[in-house]
Structure formats: structure tokens, C-alpha cells
Amino acid sequence: MSQTDFGETQAVFTPKPDLPPPAITVGIIGWVRGNLLPDWFNGAMTVLALIGLYFVIPPVVNWALLDAHFVGDSRKACKPNVQIVRDQVVTQATMPDGSTMEVTTSADRIVVPEGVVPNVRWERRMVEGVVRGKGREYAKVVVEKDVVIEGACWVFVGVRFDQFIYGFYPKSERWRPTVVIGIGLLMIIYMLTDGLPHRGRVAMFLLIPFPVIAFFMFSGGVMGMPHVDNSKWGGLVLTIIISSVAITGALPLGVALALGRRSQMPIIRWFCIIVIEFFRSVPMITILFMALVVLPLFLPPGTSFDQLLRVLIGVTIFIAAYTAEVVRGGLAALPTGQYEAANALGLGYWKMMRLIILPQALRIMIPAIVSLFIGIFKDTTLVQIVGLNDLLTMVQLAVTDAQWIGLSKEGYFFCGFVFFIFCFSMSRYSMYLERKLHTGH
């Protein structure tokens, strides 16, 4: 019997490259399938939305851009430079019983004067009208006539632009708010940009000395600058001032109220609870009236606060109450192990809050905090009720001018666009922070 030596063999595994994902799951097609057509219901909603956009977007684009007037210095620049001639035409009218008869009616016809370039667009339409006899509906008639297509008159916004931005601030001194807001925006952009040095120092300068410098720049009365009473501050500048002060002051005050509400000392805890619940239980307009009317009643005779200052205090405390509840939610969301770990390290209360607890709580609550700040930026329009001229108020005052009556759409469209730019920017930065800090759930 013979023996066979098979020897030793080794199997070597050679992995093959991964197969590419299906084409329908990546790229534009994958995004459409995952976001717009994931199932039949969302697909139907997408189709309905596209149909709605088809009927909404073209008229808006035509009105705001294609048929709009941009150049000029008066209302005349927006009026058609063509002639509308009214002709008498004979047409068939339909009687209530279904019979027809010939009637004479009028139809508009557009005539372009020789050498004139039309500044409007028109089209011939079939327009249905009613021929009346003795005050009653007599017959229906369809007439072919020229119809001028009206566009937006952005000349109105251009002429009133400075007033929308600065309010009644003296024209010769408008460089002051321009410089302050410009420097402030540059510092904010620098502070929020990753990788740049000394961002902490810029933030400290922006929070402490810069508001004082900005106040003296706005108010004047120093370094040869004429004094400008804050009753003349208005427009977008006033909106930015109120929202900036409210947001900057509400965040630290809200954190303090949230910590005070969790305090073990009854006096501090109940004081914070009363403040938070009171300001959260009344509308903002009530707070504004209280700051404007009720607050002076509790001051000594002869003592008065500036109207704008009272509004700033009321708005800041109002937003701080809501911020406190947002921060308290973030504190409650942290596991107790974080507190136990801080105690195990021997950290005191303030070090624990500053180094461990608050950074995590604020990171968790970034979406809610930014949403709150977006809300306060929009709520600044309420200050018009107490006599302050913010951006919306300046638009409303402008559209009541006899020269510009009937152009409210353009004014409100501009106002809404400005608010959209600011709110959308804050929202996008909030989303960036969520991705960067991995706070999404």
C-alpha cells in the first residue's frame, strides 16, 4: 500500500474592490429619490408643490424683475410712456336667456409715440365684461383689448433707501452709524470664522468696549461730533441696535436666571422663578407698554429714563426669560454623570458650570437659542407701537406719502427681503454649528 504526500498548501484571500453604489442612490438622482420622492405621499406633495411654484414663481419674477422699473427719481419714471387709446367697437353680447345682440362698447388700444422706446410691456387679451341696463345686469360681452402689464416700481425703494436704512438721522452724519455697523459686522465675521488668531480678544472687545464706543458714535456730543437725539434714530439701523442689544444682553442674563432657578438658596430660586414666569406669561407688547408707561411711576419724581433705553431694558429681560427656559432644558438634558464627574474632580460650583456643564448645555441648545434670536429680530417691529421708527415703520410712513401712494407692495417686499437675509443667515450659521459640534439628533 503506497502513501501519497499531499504537501502543504496555503489559501490566500485576495479581496476584490467594493462594488460602486447603485446609480439611483447617489448624485442628483439619489438626492431626489431620498428627499423628494421617498414614498408615494411625499412624491404627491412634491408634485403639488411644483405645480404651485409653476403658477407662483413666473408672475413674481415678471413683476419683480422683468417688468419692473429701476431707474428714476420720481413716480413718473414708473408710469407707462405709451398712449392708451379707447376705441368704440361693435361686438356680440350674450343675453341672460342665451340669445345674442350687437352692442357698442369700448376697447383700449396701446399706441407708441414716434421715437419713444416703451418702458412697459402689454398684451392683447380677451376681457369679459357686463353691459348693464337700468342698473341691472343686462348682457355679457367679450372684448379684445390691450392690457398694460404692471411691474414693480423699485424707484420708490431707491429714492427712500436712505430713510429705510437710517430713519431721520441727519444726512450729513450718517457716516457714523455706517462706520459702527460696518466695523461691528466685520468683527462678528472675524469672530465666527474658524482658524483666525485672537478671536477671543475680538469677542471681548465686541462685548465690552465696543457698545460704549458705538453709543458715543451714534449719540455724538464728543470729539466734535454733533449730538443726535435717539428719537431720530430709525430704520434698519434701529432694528439692528435693538436686536443686537437684546441678544447680547439676554444670553448671559438668561443663563444667570436658569442657574438661579436651580439654586439651592430659596430666595434666589424663587426670585428667578417669579421673574421668568412673569415675563413669559405676558406678551411682548405688554412689556413694551410697561417699560414706557408703568416704569416711570415707580421712579422718584423728576427721574426719567430715555424712551429707547426703557424699550431696550424691557425687550432684553423679556428675551432673557425665554432664554433661561431654553438653557434650563439644556441643563436638564445632561446626564447626572457629568455632575458626579465634576464633583469627583473636586471642582467647585462655578468651575463646574464654566468648564463642564454650561458648554455642553449650550451646545445642545444651539438650535433653540438661534430660533429664539431669530424670533426677537422679527419681533423688533413691535416697537413701532411705542413710537420708535424701525424699518417696518419707515416703510409704512413712506407708502403714505402722496407721491408714492399705491406702492405698498414694493415697500413691504423690500422690508421682507431684508428680514429674510438676516434671519436666513442666522439659520444657516446655526446649521453649520450643529454639523461642526455634532449636536443633531
Secondary structure, 3 states (H helix, E strand, C coil): CCCCCCCCCCCCCCCCCCCCCCHHHCHHHHHHHHHCCCCHHHHHHHHHHHHHHHHHHHHHHHHHHHCCECCCCCHHHHCCCCEEEEEEEEEEEECCCCCEEEEEEEEEEEECCCCCCCCCEEEEEEEEEEEEECCEEEEEEEEEEEEEECCCEHHHHHHCHHHHHHECCCHHHCHHHHHHHHHHHHHHHHHHCCCCCCHHHHHHHHHCHHHHHHHHHHHCCCCCCCCCCHHHEEHHHHHHHHHHHHHHHHHHHHHHHHHHHCCCCHHHHHHHHHHHHHHHCCCHHHHHHHHHHHHHHHCCCCCCCCHHHHHHHHHHHHHHHHHHHHHHHHHHHCCHHHHHHHHHCCCCHHHHHHHHHHHHHHHHCHHHHHHHHHHHHHHHHHHHHHCCEEHHHHHHHHHCCHHHCCCHHHHHHHHHHHHHHHHHHHHHHHHHHHHHHCCCC
